[in-house]
Amino acid sequence: MSKKSLELIDEALQFVFGYASHIDEWIIIKKEMLKALAPEERKLFSTRHPLTKRQMTNDLERSLAEKWSTLSGRPVVFTEDGKQGTTPT
């Protein structure tokens, strides 16, 4: 993961926070960030599990969620199987 990619991802986080600071659900934050990024940066995000189709978070996403929480002052909610919680899977 290059330094430039990390900078672009951080810029996308700031951009999305500018219009969606009231959002706390990770999946919505992630979707909005992916819209703002080029394919090279999008590929650094996790994908769904091929068999179960459940969302999986990686270290980058957990780091971004922590930054979002710091900016918003609220915990980010990770949703799994329709249940809400604040702990990523």
C-alpha angles and dihedrals in degrees: 000000000000126000089240091055091051090050091050091049091049090050089051090052091052091046094051092044087056092067104019105041090130092063118098102170111104096212091058093045090049094049092051092048092049090055089057097049135079120242092260091061095037091060090064090068122086124259133212120283106265096230106030096031089219119149113256123196124211131203093270092054093047089051091050091048089054090052090049090050090051092050095045099035089228132096118257114243119227113201123208126177092343092305120115126221139146096236118090118228 
